[in-house]
Amino acid sequence: MCVSAQRGAFARLAAILLFPLLLAGCMSSGANVTMVDPGPDPYYVAMYGEQPNERFPLPATDIRRVDPKYFRQQVRYPRWEKPGTVVVDTANRFLYLVQEGGMAMRYGIGVGKQGLEFDGTAVVGRKAEWPRWTPTPNMIARDPERNAQWAGGMEPGLTNPLGPRALYLYKNGNDTLFRIHGTSEPWSIGLAVSSGCIRLFNPDIIDLYGRVPVGAEVVVLQNEPVEPELAPAPDADARVPMAAAPAGVVRPVAAL
C-alpha cells in the first residue's frame, strides 16, 4: 500500500512538472505567439517625464517613436574642442556639450532648413525662457498657410515651435537667425524637418539651457560627423519616425 501511494504521488508530481513543457511544445508547434513590445527603458521614461513646475507645465514627452540613441546621455568625446563648447553635428543629428576628461553630454536633435544653412562658429548671444517665435520671411514664403498668421510673433506656450527655451546664436555681434530650441513635435528628433533650426526634446533644451552660459562658443558641423562610426541619420525631409528599439538600451556613463 505504501509503495502504491508513493508511486501515485510521484506520478502526480511528474505531471505537474512536465505540464508547462508540454504546453510550450503545443504552442510552438501550432499557435502564433505574440511578443509584447516592452516600450522605452523606464530610465528614459523618467528622464522625459512631466515637468509641472514650468511656467507652462510640460506633459511627459512621447519618446516611443524615437530611436533611443537620440536620448540624452554622456559619451566619450573624440574631438579637440574645449570644455563648455557646444558642437552641433547636423549630419548625424546630435548636439554635444563638451565636458572635462574627454567626455560630452550628447543630445539628439532635429535639423530644420535653417540648421542646414549655417556652418562654422558662433557664440550664444542671448538666452530666453519660454520665448516668442516669429517666422522668418523665408519661412512665410515657403509655407504661408502655416506661418503667415504668425508674422507678428507667436506667444509662448506648449504649441510654440521654440518650446520652453531658446539659445540665440550671434557672430561678430550680429544675430545669425540660427536658434537652438525645444519643439512641440518630439517625434521629429533624429530627422531632417522642413523648417526651424536645431530642435531638442523640451526636457533636453531645459537641461542644456541650464548648463550653457551666454558667450559660450558653438561649432556647427555640416559634413564632419563627430563620431564617424555611427550610422547616418535619416535622409533630409524624412517623415517616417524610427521605431523604438527593444529593451536593453545601454544607460549613460554618468547620472545627469
C-alpha positions as CSV (number, residue, x, y, z in Angstrom):
1,M,0.0,0.0,0.0
2,C,2.8,2.5,0.9
3,V,4.6,1.7,-2.3
4,S,1.5,2.2,-4.4
5,A,0.7,5.5,-2.7
6,Q,4.3,6.7,-3.2
7,R,4.1,5.8,-6.9
8,G,0.8,7.7,-7.3
9,A,2.3,10.8,-5.6
10,F,5.3,10.6,-7.8
11,A,3.2,10.4,-11.0
12,R,1.2,13.4,-9.9
13,L,4.3,15.4,-9.2
14,A,5.8,14.4,-12.6
15,A,2.7,15.5,-14.4
16,I,2.8,18.9,-12.7
17,L,6.4,19.5,-13.6
18,L,6.0,18.3,-17.2
19,F,2.8,20.2,-18.0
20,P,4.5,23.6,-18.8
21,L,6.9,21.8,-21.1
22,L,4.1,20.1,-22.9
23,L,2.1,23.3,-23.2
24,A,5.1,25.1,-24.6
25,G,5.6,22.4,-27.2
26,C,1.9,22.7,-28.2
27,M,2.2,26.5,-28.5
28,S,5.4,26.4,-30.6
29,S,4.1,23.8,-32.9
30,G,0.7,25.2,-33.7
31,A,-0.1,28.6,-32.1
32,N,1.2,32.0,-33.1
33,V,3.0,33.6,-30.1
34,T,2.6,37.4,-29.9
35,M,5.6,39.3,-28.5
36,V,4.8,42.3,-26.4
37,D,6.8,45.4,-27.1
38,P,8.2,46.5,-23.6
39,G,8.4,50.1,-24.7
40,P,11.2,52.6,-23.9
41,D,13.6,52.0,-21.0
42,P,12.0,53.2,-17.7
43,Y,15.2,55.2,-17.1
44,Y,14.4,57.4,-20.1
45,V,10.7,57.4,-19.4
46,A,11.5,59.1,-16.1
47,M,14.1,61.4,-17.7
48,Y,11.5,62.7,-20.1
49,G,8.6,62.7,-17.7
50,E,6.3,65.6,-17.0
51,Q,7.6,68.9,-15.6
52,P,4.7,70.5,-13.7
53,N,6.7,73.4,-12.2
54,E,7.3,75.1,-15.6
55,R,5.6,78.4,-16.4
56,F,3.5,76.3,-18.8
57,P,3.5,72.8,-17.2
58,L,5.0,70.3,-19.6
59,P,3.4,66.9,-20.0
60,A,5.6,63.8,-20.4
61,T,7.4,63.7,-23.7
62,D,6.3,60.9,-26.0
63,I,9.6,59.2,-26.9
64,R,8.1,55.9,-28.2
65,R,8.8,56.8,-31.9
66,V,12.3,58.0,-31.5
67,D,15.4,55.8,-31.7
68,P,17.0,55.5,-28.2
69,K,20.4,56.6,-29.5
70,Y,18.9,60.2,-29.6
71,F,18.1,60.2,-25.9
72,R,20.3,62.4,-23.6
73,Q,23.4,60.6,-22.5
74,Q,27.0,61.1,-21.5
75,V,29.6,59.8,-24.1
76,R,33.3,59.9,-24.8
77,Y,34.2,62.9,-27.0
78,P,36.9,62.2,-29.6
79,R,37.5,65.8,-30.9
80,W,39.6,68.7,-29.6
81,E,37.1,71.4,-28.6
82,K,37.5,72.8,-25.1
83,P,35.0,72.0,-22.3
84,G,32.0,74.3,-22.4
85,T,31.8,74.3,-26.2
86,V,28.6,73.3,-27.9
87,V,29.1,71.2,-31.0
88,V,26.3,70.6,-33.5
89,D,26.7,67.5,-35.7
90,T,23.9,68.1,-38.3
91,A,24.7,65.0,-40.4
92,N,24.1,62.6,-37.6
93,R,21.6,64.7,-35.7
94,F,23.5,65.1,-32.4
95,L,24.4,68.1,-30.3
96,Y,27.4,67.7,-27.9
97,L,28.2,69.8,-24.8
98,V,31.9,69.2,-24.4
99,Q,32.9,68.3,-20.8
100,E,36.1,67.7,-18.8
101,G,38.0,64.5,-19.1
102,G,37.3,63.7,-22.8
103,M,33.5,63.4,-22.2
104,A,30.5,65.2,-23.5
105,M,26.8,65.3,-22.9
106,R,25.1,64.2,-26.1
107,Y,21.6,65.2,-27.1
108,G,19.5,64.1,-30.1
109,I,18.4,66.9,-32.4
110,G,16.0,67.5,-35.3
111,V,17.5,69.7,-38.1
112,G,15.4,72.2,-40.0
113,K,16.3,74.0,-43.2
114,Q,17.9,76.9,-41.4
115,G,20.0,74.5,-39.4
116,L,21.4,73.2,-42.7
117,E,22.4,76.6,-43.9
118,F,24.8,77.6,-41.2
119,D,28.4,76.2,-40.9
120,G,31.2,77.4,-38.7
121,T,31.5,79.0,-35.3
122,A,29.3,81.4,-33.3
123,V,28.5,82.3,-29.7
124,V,25.4,82.2,-27.6
125,G,24.4,85.8,-27.8
126,R,21.4,85.6,-25.6
127,K,19.1,83.0,-24.0
128,A,15.3,83.1,-23.4
129,E,12.9,81.1,-21.3
130,W,9.6,80.5,-23.0
131,P,10.4,82.7,-25.9
132,R,8.2,84.2,-28.5
133,W,8.5,82.8,-32.0
134,T,8.5,84.9,-35.2
135,P,8.9,83.1,-38.5
136,T,11.4,84.5,-40.9
137,P,10.3,85.9,-44.3
138,N,11.7,82.8,-46.0
139,M,9.6,80.5,-43.7
140,I,6.5,82.5,-44.5
141,A,7.2,82.4,-48.3
142,R,7.8,78.6,-48.1
143,D,4.7,77.8,-46.1
144,P,2.4,80.8,-45.9
145,E,-0.7,78.7,-44.9
146,R,1.1,77.6,-41.8
147,N,3.4,80.6,-40.9
148,A,1.9,83.8,-42.3
149,Q,-0.6,84.1,-39.4
150,W,2.4,84.4,-37.0
151,A,4.2,87.2,-38.9
152,G,3.8,89.4,-35.8
153,G,5.0,86.7,-33.5
154,M,3.5,83.8,-31.5
155,E,3.2,84.0,-27.7
156,P,5.0,81.4,-25.6
157,G,3.2,78.2,-24.8
158,L,3.1,74.5,-25.4
159,T,2.4,74.8,-29.1
160,N,5.1,77.4,-29.7
161,P,7.7,75.9,-32.1
162,L,10.6,77.1,-30.0
163,G,9.4,75.3,-26.9
164,P,10.4,76.3,-23.4
165,R,13.9,77.6,-24.0
166,A,16.0,79.0,-26.8
167,L,19.6,79.8,-27.4
168,Y,20.3,82.6,-30.0
169,L,23.5,82.4,-31.9
170,Y,25.5,85.5,-32.8
171,K,28.6,86.1,-34.9
172,N,30.6,89.3,-34.9
173,G,27.9,90.9,-32.8
174,N,25.1,90.1,-35.2
175,D,22.2,87.8,-34.9
176,T,22.7,84.8,-37.3
177,L,19.0,83.9,-37.0
178,F,20.2,80.4,-36.0
179,R,18.5,79.0,-32.9
180,I,18.9,76.0,-30.7
181,H,15.5,75.4,-29.1
182,G,12.8,73.0,-28.0
183,T,10.0,71.5,-30.0
184,S,6.3,70.8,-29.9
185,E,7.0,67.8,-32.3
186,P,9.1,65.3,-30.3
187,W,8.7,62.6,-32.9
188,S,10.9,64.8,-35.2
189,I,14.1,64.3,-33.1
190,G,16.6,62.4,-35.3
191,L,15.1,63.7,-38.5
192,A,15.5,66.5,-41.0
193,V,12.5,68.7,-41.0
194,S,11.1,71.3,-43.3
195,S,11.6,74.4,-41.1
196,G,13.4,75.7,-38.0
197,C,17.0,75.4,-36.9
198,I,18.2,72.9,-34.3
199,R,15.5,71.4,-32.1
200,L,15.8,69.2,-29.0
201,F,13.3,67.4,-26.8
202,N,11.8,70.0,-24.4
203,P,13.4,68.4,-21.3
204,D,16.8,68.4,-23.2
205,I,16.7,72.1,-24.1
206,I,15.9,72.9,-20.5
207,D,18.8,70.8,-19.4
208,L,21.2,72.3,-22.0
209,Y,19.9,75.9,-21.2
210,G,20.9,75.4,-17.5
211,R,24.4,74.2,-18.5
212,V,25.4,76.8,-21.2
213,P,26.0,80.5,-20.4
214,V,25.8,83.5,-22.6
215,G,29.1,83.8,-24.5
216,A,29.6,80.0,-24.9
217,E,31.2,79.0,-28.2
218,V,29.1,77.0,-30.7
219,V,30.6,75.0,-33.5
220,V,28.2,73.8,-36.3
221,L,29.4,70.9,-38.4
222,Q,27.6,70.1,-41.7
223,N,29.7,67.3,-43.2
224,E,32.1,66.3,-40.4
225,P,30.5,63.8,-38.1
226,V,31.9,63.8,-34.5
227,E,31.5,60.0,-34.2
228,P,32.1,58.7,-37.8
229,E,31.3,55.1,-36.8
230,L,27.7,56.0,-36.1
231,A,25.1,55.0,-38.7
232,P,24.0,58.1,-40.7
233,A,20.7,59.8,-39.7
234,P,17.6,59.5,-41.9
235,D,17.8,61.4,-45.2
236,A,16.7,65.0,-45.4
237,D,13.0,65.6,-45.2
238,A,12.3,62.1,-43.8
239,R,8.9,61.9,-42.4
240,V,8.5,58.3,-41.0
241,P,9.8,58.3,-37.4
242,M,12.1,55.5,-36.4
243,A,10.5,52.8,-34.3
244,A,11.5,52.5,-30.6
245,A,14.2,49.9,-30.1
246,P,13.6,46.9,-27.8
247,A,14.7,46.9,-24.1
248,G,18.3,46.6,-23.3
249,V,19.5,50.2,-24.0
250,V,22.9,51.0,-22.6
251,R,22.4,53.7,-20.0
252,P,24.6,56.8,-19.7
253,V,28.0,56.7,-18.3
254,A,27.1,59.1,-15.5
255,A,23.9,60.4,-14.0
256,L,22.6,63.8,-15.1
